[in-house]
Amino acid sequence: MLERQGLRLGFGLVVMLILSQVPPRILRAWTPWLYGFGIAMLLATWVLGVGRGTQRWLDLGLFRFQPSELMKLAVPMMVAWYLHPRVLPPAWKAVGF
């Protein structure tokens, strides 16, 4: 069990280091696609999900994936993407109210 956790930690650190090198303009360009992919994964979970009495995991063969973890990144990125071209602090009209 300790080896598996160590491998996962190492894999996560490598992915984090790689993603930290991505320029912000590329992240901004990919944000709507990431958000749309996250929504699609949530809908797929609703249809194909597995779990203990709930349907919040997708079994992808090699591993199980919880799309809500992706959305924890995609939602704040989408809000930043939406508010980026607007004057800060945003007026209520810019936020959509």
GIMO-V942831 format. One record per residue. N is the residue number from 0. SS is DSSP state (A for helix, B for strand, O for the rest). PHI is phi in whole degrees, 0 to 359 (NA if undefined). PSI is psi in degrees with one decimal (NA if undefined). Layout:
# GIMO-V942831
n: [N	N]
ss: [SS	SS]
phi: [PHI	PHI]
psi: [PSI	PSI]
This chain:
# GIMO-V942831
n: [0	1	2	3	4	5	6	7	8	9	10	11	12	13	14	15	16	17	18	19	20	21	22	23	24	25	26	27	28	29	30	31	32	33	34	35	36	37	38	39	40	41	42	43	44	45	46	47	48	49	50	51	52	53	54	55	56	57	58	59	60	61	62	63	64	65	66	67	68	69	70	71	72	73	74	75	76	77	78	79	80	81	82	83	84	85	86	87	88	89	90	91	92	93	94	95	96]
ss: [O	A	A	A	A	A	A	A	A	A	A	A	A	A	A	A	A	A	A	O	O	O	O	A	A	A	A	A	A	A	A	A	A	A	A	A	A	A	A	A	A	A	A	A	A	A	A	A	O	B	O	O	O	O	O	O	B	B	B	O	O	O	O	B	B	O	A	A	A	A	A	A	A	A	A	A	A	A	A	A	A	A	A	O	O	O	O	O	O	O	O	A	A	A	A	O	O]
phi: [NA	295	296	299	296	296	296	296	297	299	298	298	294	296	298	298	294	295	292	290	268	284	296	302	293	288	300	296	290	270	303	299	291	297	296	297	296	297	297	298	294	296	293	295	296	298	269	250	294	230	161	282	77	234	234	242	242	252	271	260	92	286	206	257	232	252	299	297	294	295	289	296	267	290	294	298	295	292	297	296	298	292	274	305	280	267	288	253	291	290	284	301	295	292	280	113	267]
psi: [-38.7	-38.2	-43.8	-44.1	-39.4	-40.7	-42.9	-41.0	-46.2	-43.6	-44.1	-40.1	-40.6	-46.0	-41.7	-42.6	-39.4	-46.7	-26.7	-14.8	-4.2	127.7	146.2	-33.0	-31.5	-41.5	-41.0	-37.9	-34.0	-10.4	-48.8	-34.3	-41.3	-42.1	-45.2	-40.1	-40.2	-42.4	-42.4	-40.0	-38.1	-40.7	-37.9	-35.3	-37.3	-35.7	-45.1	3.7	154.9	156.6	178.0	87.5	-6.2	169.8	71.0	2.0	144.2	126.8	108.4	19.3	-75.3	-30.2	165.2	142.4	136.8	107.0	-22.7	-27.9	-38.3	-39.3	-22.1	-25.4	-39.7	-37.0	-51.6	-34.7	-38.4	-38.9	-43.7	-39.7	-42.2	-40.8	-10.3	-49.2	-2.4	158.5	138.3	143.3	145.8	142.3	162.4	-33.3	-38.0	-30.4	-20.5	5.9	NA]
